[in-house]
Amino acid sequence: MAEEPDNLILRLLREIREKLDEQSDRFAAIDRRFDRLEKRFDEMRGYMNHALGMGMTGHLKNEEQDTRQEDCESRQKQMEELFR
């Protein structure tokens, strides 16, 4: 004998609910993975900003040192010319 329509509908609804529960669990796992990835990217962004800042600081200090050296060389030449 064929299943009664009410029982068939209930069985199909249960199967659908079961699949939805499985999908919800999968999406929750994917959300956790994305959260971890976002955290890692934020950390990497911080490290890169720090590294770029350190590199820029070093570059600026080198420029300042070059300017000072050029000033010293210029003064030395002026003094040499004065005492010739």
Secondary structure, DSSP 8 states (H G I E B T S, - for coil): ----HHHHHHHHHHHHHHHHHHHHHHHHHHHHHHHHHHHHHHHHHHHHHHHHHHHHHHHHHHHHHHHHHHHHHHHHHHHHHHT-
